[in-house]
């Protein structure tokens, strides 16, 4: 068998390109939200939006990947997205969520950013803007997302 010479044949793969910034606190929040919302969707059938962690908004082409999206299988849209961050990533994620909701490319109505360090929620709602009263409460789901953490 002919095995590749690792140092030269794979020189194009650099360690920093393979790195994923998946801090445990960050992943824990995504996991808790996905687990609780998954139970409501798959087991109890009390919500109609299917949760997907780290999934492209549009599978037909390269597209943004929110930390969590809630997908409507009837309309093939993602009316809710959630980004999880710490203080360092907050500004970038707030901008990303606002842009994705405003673009109107994916049917997003509610975009959330959760800062796990400060335990603060931010919600950007289509046609309304930033929601200051109960920003963790989803009008679409009629649920407080913070209750799952």
C-alpha positions as CSV (number, residue, x, y, z in Angstrom):
1,X,0.0,0.0,0.0
2,X,1.1,3.5,-0.7
3,X,0.7,5.8,2.3
4,X,1.1,9.6,1.9
5,X,4.1,11.3,3.3
6,X,2.4,13.1,6.2
7,X,4.6,16.1,6.6
8,X,4.7,17.1,2.9
9,X,1.4,15.7,1.4
10,X,-0.7,17.3,4.2
11,X,1.2,20.5,4.6
12,X,-1.9,22.4,3.4
13,X,-3.7,21.5,6.5
14,X,-2.8,23.8,9.3
15,X,-3.8,23.3,12.9
16,X,-5.5,26.7,13.3
17,X,-7.8,25.9,10.3
18,X,-9.0,22.8,12.1
19,X,-9.6,24.6,15.4
20,X,-13.1,25.0,16.6
21,X,-13.8,27.4,19.4
22,X,-16.3,25.2,21.2
23,X,-15.9,26.2,24.8
24,X,-17.7,23.9,27.2
25,X,-19.8,26.7,28.7
26,X,-20.9,27.7,25.2
27,X,-21.7,24.2,24.2
28,X,-23.5,23.5,27.4
29,X,-26.0,26.3,26.8
30,X,-26.6,25.1,23.2
31,X,-27.1,21.5,24.5
32,X,-29.6,22.5,27.2
33,X,-31.6,24.6,24.8
34,X,-31.6,21.9,22.1
35,X,-32.5,19.1,24.7
36,X,-35.4,21.0,26.2
37,X,-36.7,22.2,22.8
38,X,-36.2,18.8,21.4
39,X,-38.3,17.2,24.1
40,X,-41.1,19.6,23.4
41,X,-40.9,18.9,19.6
42,X,-40.1,15.2,19.4
43,X,-41.7,13.8,22.6
44,X,-44.5,16.1,23.7
45,X,-45.3,17.6,20.3
46,X,-46.1,20.9,22.0
47,X,-44.0,23.0,19.6
48,X,-44.0,22.9,15.8
49,X,-40.5,24.1,15.2
50,X,-37.7,21.5,15.1
51,X,-34.5,22.5,16.9
52,X,-31.1,22.0,15.1
53,X,-27.7,22.9,16.7
54,X,-24.9,24.3,14.5
55,X,-26.9,23.9,11.2
56,X,-26.6,25.9,8.0
57,X,-29.7,28.1,7.4
58,X,-29.7,27.1,3.7
59,X,-28.5,23.6,2.8
60,X,-28.4,24.3,-0.9
61,X,-25.5,26.8,-0.6
62,X,-22.9,28.1,1.8
63,X,-24.9,30.0,4.4
64,X,-24.6,31.3,8.0
65,X,-24.6,28.7,10.8
66,X,-26.3,29.9,14.0
67,X,-25.6,28.1,17.3
68,X,-29.2,26.9,17.3
69,X,-32.1,27.3,14.8
70,X,-35.7,26.3,15.0
71,X,-36.9,25.0,11.7
72,X,-40.4,24.9,10.2
73,X,-40.6,21.8,8.1
74,X,-43.8,23.0,6.4
75,X,-42.4,26.3,5.2
76,X,-38.7,25.3,5.0
77,X,-37.8,28.4,7.0
78,X,-36.1,29.0,10.3
79,X,-38.2,31.6,12.2
80,X,-36.0,31.5,15.3
81,X,-32.2,31.5,15.6
82,X,-30.0,31.6,18.8
83,X,-26.4,32.7,19.1
84,X,-24.5,31.9,22.3
85,X,-21.5,34.1,23.3
86,X,-19.4,35.5,26.0
87,X,-18.6,39.2,26.4
88,X,-15.9,39.1,23.8
89,X,-18.2,37.9,21.0
90,X,-21.3,39.8,22.0
91,X,-21.0,42.8,19.7
92,X,-20.3,40.5,16.7
93,X,-23.2,38.2,17.5
94,X,-25.6,41.1,18.0
95,X,-24.7,42.5,14.6
96,X,-25.0,39.1,13.0
97,X,-28.4,38.4,14.4
98,X,-29.8,41.8,13.5
99,X,-28.4,41.4,9.9
100,X,-29.9,37.9,9.5
101,X,-33.3,39.0,10.7
102,X,-33.3,42.2,8.5
103,X,-32.1,40.4,5.4
104,X,-35.3,38.4,5.1
105,X,-33.5,35.5,3.3
106,X,-34.4,32.7,5.7
107,X,-37.7,33.6,7.2
108,X,-36.2,34.6,10.6
109,X,-38.6,36.4,12.8
110,X,-36.9,36.2,16.2
111,X,-33.1,36.3,16.7
112,X,-31.6,35.8,20.1
113,X,-28.2,36.3,21.6
114,X,-27.4,34.8,25.0
115,X,-24.3,36.0,26.8
116,X,-23.5,33.1,29.2
117,X,-21.0,35.0,31.2
118,X,-23.5,37.8,32.2
119,X,-26.6,35.5,31.8
120,X,-28.2,38.2,29.7
121,X,-30.5,37.7,26.7
122,X,-30.9,40.0,23.7
123,X,-33.8,39.6,21.2
124,X,-34.1,41.2,17.8
125,X,-37.6,40.8,16.4
126,X,-38.6,41.3,12.7
127,X,-40.5,44.6,12.3
128,X,-40.0,45.6,16.0
129,X,-36.2,45.7,16.5
130,X,-34.5,45.1,19.9
131,X,-36.9,43.7,22.5
132,X,-36.1,45.2,25.9
133,X,-39.0,43.7,28.0
134,X,-38.5,40.0,28.6
135,X,-35.9,39.5,25.8
136,X,-35.7,35.7,26.5
137,X,-39.5,35.2,25.9
138,X,-40.4,33.9,22.4
139,X,-43.7,35.1,21.1
140,X,-43.6,32.4,18.4
141,X,-43.1,29.5,20.9
142,X,-44.9,31.2,23.8
143,X,-42.0,30.1,26.0
144,X,-39.2,31.7,28.0
145,X,-36.0,30.3,26.6
146,X,-34.1,31.2,29.8
147,X,-36.2,28.7,31.8
148,X,-34.3,25.9,29.9
149,X,-31.0,27.0,31.4
